[in-house]
Amino acid sequence: MRTDSVGRATVSARYLTQRAAPRLTVHAQAAAAAFERSLPLTDADEVHLWEEAGHFLHQERSIEFNTLALDWLRRL
């Protein structure tokens, strides 16, 4: 069994902590948002949880998503 695949939480965390760009993340599952919040965040990073959203939350809630993204981009 491989232990270096990105799907493993420990490997993913090591990889994701190397991100240098600001990030806006929107999750439909609390566990995914909690995992993202457990990683180092900068002042520009935002993590949102939309529990009632599905997999295509940017299409399901397009107005709210676009507003969120544009507001976040303006703050950068």
C-alpha positions in Angstrom: 0.0 0.0 0.0 1.3 3.4 -0.9 1.8 5.9 1.8 2.8 8.9 -0.3 -0.4 9.5 -2.2 -1.9 13.0 -2.0 -5.3 11.6 -0.8 -3.8 10.7 2.6 -4.4 13.5 5.1 -0.8 13.7 6.4 0.7 13.9 2.9 -2.0 16.3 1.8 -1.3 18.6 4.7 2.4 18.6 4.0 1.8 19.5 0.4 -0.9 22.1 1.1 1.2 24.0 3.7 3.5 24.9 0.8 0.9 27.0 -0.9 2.1 30.5 -1.3 -0.8 32.2 -3.0 -3.8 33.6 -1.1 -6.7 31.3 -1.1 -10.5 31.5 -1.0 -12.0 28.1 -0.3 -15.7 27.2 -0.1 -16.7 23.8 1.2 -20.0 21.9 1.4 -18.7 19.6 4.2 -17.7 20.7 7.7 -14.8 18.2 7.8 -13.3 19.6 4.6 -13.6 23.2 6.0 -12.1 22.1 9.3 -9.2 20.4 7.5 -8.5 23.6 5.5 -8.7 25.7 8.7 -6.2 23.4 10.4 -3.6 24.4 7.9 -1.6 27.6 8.2 -3.7 30.6 7.1 -2.6 34.1 6.1 -4.6 37.3 6.6 -5.7 37.1 2.9 -7.0 33.5 3.2 -10.7 32.8 3.8 -12.4 29.5 4.4 -16.2 29.3 4.1 -18.6 26.5 4.8 -21.9 26.2 2.9 -23.3 23.0 4.3 -26.5 23.0 2.3 -24.6 23.3 -1.0 -23.8 20.4 -3.3 -20.7 19.6 -5.3 -21.3 22.4 -7.8 -21.8 25.2 -5.2 -20.5 27.9 -7.6 -23.3 27.0 -10.0 -26.0 26.3 -7.4 -25.4 29.6 -5.6 -23.8 31.5 -8.4 -24.8 35.0 -7.3 -23.6 34.4 -3.7 -20.4 32.8 -4.9 -19.6 35.5 -7.4 -20.2 38.2 -4.8 -18.0 36.3 -2.3 -15.2 35.9 -4.9 -15.3 39.4 -6.2 -15.3 40.9 -2.7 -12.3 38.7 -1.7 -10.4 39.7 -4.8 -11.0 43.4 -4.1 -9.5 42.9 -0.6 -6.3 41.4 -2.0 
